[in-house]
Amino acid sequence: MKIKIYLEPSDEGGYTVIVPSLPGCISEGETKEEAVKNIKEAIELYLEPVEDDILAVSNTEELELAI
């Protein structure tokens, strides 16, 4: 899966990264490399299913979707 990110220098130093397709998915890093590493982790966490929420809903049907 490919996701577009935007990397912007921060006024305080370092970089801020946002993911336009994932509202609220934002991260930072002191270097570009660190910022990209951090946003990868943030994306994984953002997309990770919240199993407690799923199990709390009755009549839940599980499907797989290729993106």
Number of C-alpha atoms within 10 A of each C-alpha: 4 5 10 9 17 12 16 14 15 13 8 7 10 15 21 21 21 20 18 13 10 14 9 10 16 18 21 21 19 14 14 17 10 15 22 20 14 16 22 15 13 16 17 10 12 14 10 9 10 10 8 8 8 12 10 9 9 7 7 9 7 6 5 5 4 4 5
